[in-house]
Structures are given as structure tokens and as C-alpha cells.
Amino acid sequence: MKLKKRLGILTSGGDCPGLNAVIRAVVNHAILTYDWEVLGIPYATKGLLERKAIPLSLHGLDLRGIDPLLNMGGTILGSINKGDTLNQIDEIIASYHDLKLDALIGIGGDGSLAILNKLQAMGNWQFIAIPKTIDNDVALTDRVIGFDTAVNTIVDSLNRLTFTAASHDRIMIVEVMGRSAGHLALHAGIAGGADAILIPEIPYSIQGICKHLTELRDRGRRFAIIVVAEGVKIADDSSLYASCQNPSCGMGQYIADEIRNCSHNELDIRVSVLGHIQRGGIPTALDRLVATAFGKAAVDLIAAGESGKMVAWRNGQVEAVSLDAVLAESPLHVAKNHYLVETARAMGIYIGNKES
């Protein structure tokens, strides 16, 4: 007779700092409090499909008593953000039962959680979700794992670029992640002292950017920092739209070319694409705290018999919310009247057309 509950945990989608801190919290709480067996599923649904599981223990990675998971970036379980999962639903559902799992905790963004939610509903799994994404676009939660660290990474880059921009009177255009939501660009741009922030949700004009740069120079500011989300749309008054049809054309370079085309001054413009640097690094204290709280709460929800829920940070504490409700409102976009949008404008930052 099976005596211990068998709990699985997996990480899905793009990696981010804080995932290992969640794994650590789940393993510690599940074993110390409930005496459960915890299995790590490598590479998300691919691991399930291949019926792979790694026993996780309290001291599996200890080095003379030092637990590295709290401050280690990435995920020790590996992750995937591609594949044909939905075409292999029956096999994946069967794999869950073949591994003799009693429950599963999945850590992912809205795309991964949507797939896992469909699997748990069809397979009658006990499933709890934990939100993570550097894009911060999961609905019904004030915080997700990975976002705070990514913002700090970008701000650190902006700090460094500001000095070289000021030294050479340059315009530095920094392209950051955010395909459909501008939370990352907005938060980092304000905290990093950007002069302009372009995000997918708010239309902008090239003439508006150039006018703003001219006003900065008229006030004695001879350099500028422009933060551009990778998913920003083509400007309404674009003159170079055709040049950006090539998939290799990044939006940072597109903005640079447009500014050169519209400005009456000879400008020294450089483009920095941060790319996957934003996903890496050691998680901040806040991401570690949220990750630990989320992991503990997810285990408690499993113990209470809950399923189809996501742990969320709301009003300074962890709550359980309906995963169906979360997915119905995700991805979460930046509202045009968001308080941080108004804050940016109050600081003299160009952030698109006010009338949009």
C-alpha cells in the first residue's frame, strides 16, 4: 500500500531567476511538514511524455550544508517553450498516471499554464500553478517570479549605458523583452532614468520622439536613453516601414533609423539589445521571497485537496485564485492610463501619444 503522497513539480516556458527557489521551497515544505515524496519532472511536458522523474531531497545539492538553490538562476529541472504538446495530450495524461503522481505543481507563464490547465482538466489531475515570467503579464497577481530580477538587470544596464552616453553625447537605444506587454520596459525605464519609453500598448510617433530629443538638447541635455520593448508597433508616421519587414530587423534598430531620418541634427546613435541577459542572473531578495512564499502556499493547497488554482501575490500576501479566471484575463497588458504611465509623463519621459 502506498504510504506517501507522490508530488511532481516542473518548470515550463522560458527560464527566469527564482525558479530554483520555488523548487527548494516545495521540496522543503513537502518533506519537512507532510513527509511526501517529491519528484522533479525534467523539461516540463517533454519529461512527462518520456516518463522521466528525478527524486528531489532536502540535501540533494548541498555542498557541506550549503543549499545553492535559493540564489541559483535558471532551473535545475530544465525547461522548454516549444513543441507539439497539444497533439500528444492522451500520451502525456497517461504518463502522469504511469509515474504514479498524486499531484503536480507547474511553474510557468500564461502560455505554459494554459497548456497545463488543459492537461489537468482532461486528465483529472490535482494541479496547482505558480506564475513566473519576466514579462509580468499574468493576470490576477501583483507579482510573478522573475520580473523583479529582470527589471533590476535592465536598470543596471541603463546605469552603465548612461555614463557612456553622457561622455559622448550619444543617444542610447536599449531594446528589452516584451512581445505583447510593456511592463518590463515601463518599470525599468522609469527606474533607470530613461528619457523615452516605447511599449506595445501605446501608439507613438517618430516626430514626437524627435521633438522630445530636441527639447532635451535645448535644455542642455546632450544625450538620451530610449527604452524600447521588442514588441512595440511600427509608428503611425513611419517613413521606413518597408525596411523593417526583414525578420532580423529589431525594433531598437528601427527606431534608431527613424530618428536619424527625421532629425535635423547629426546624431550619434547606438543600439543595445539586451536579449537573454534579462533572463539570467541571481534572483533578487524580492524574487526569492515571493518564490519561497509561492512554493509553500502551493504545497499547502495540494494538502488541502485544492486543484485548478494558481497562487497569487495580492495585497501583500499569497492567495489562491482560479486558474481559469487567470487565463481568461491573460496576457495582462499595460493600461493606457496606468499609474506608472502617468508617473513617467510627470517625470518628463516621452511615452507615446497622450491622445491615444
Number of C-alpha atoms within 10 A of each C-alpha: 3 6 8 12 17 18 23 27 27 26 31 26 21 20 24 26 31 35 32 25 29 29 27 24 24 28 28 22 20 25 16 11 11 14 15 17 18 27 21 24 26 24 22 25 30 19 21 23 20 14 18 17 18 14 11 20 15 16 14 9 13 12 9 7 8 9 15 14 21 23 19 18 21 24 23 16 20 18 22 17 14 11 10 9 16 12 9 12 18 14 14 22 19 15 19 22 15 11 15 14 19 16 24 27 25 23 28 29 28 25 16 23 26 17 14 27 22 15 21 19 13 12 16 12 20 19 28 29 29 26 26 31 24 24 25 27 28 25 21 21 21 15 23 27 31 32 28 25 25 30 25 19 22 26 21 14 18 24 16 12 20 19 12 14 20 16 11 11 17 19 25 25 26 27 26 29 24 21 14 20 24 29 26 26 30 25 20 24 27 21 17 22 19 27 24 24 29 28 27 22 19 21 19 26 16 21 17 15 25 19 15 18 23 17 12 16 14 10 9 9 13 18 23 24 24 26 30 28 25 24 20 23 17 19 18 12 13 17 14 15 13 8 10 14 10 8 6 7 11 16 24 24 20 18 24 19 15 20 20 15 16 15 16 10 11 8 15 14 18 14 18 15 17 15 11 13 13 22 24 17 17 20 30 18 14 16 27 26 16 22 30 24 20 30 26 22 23 33 24 17 17 20 13 9 10 16 22 20 23 28 25 29 19 14 9 9 11 19 16 22 18 17 23 15 13 21 19 13 14 16 18 21 19 21 14 17 10 10 11 16 22 14 12 22 18 10 12 13 20 23 24 23 13 14 8 9
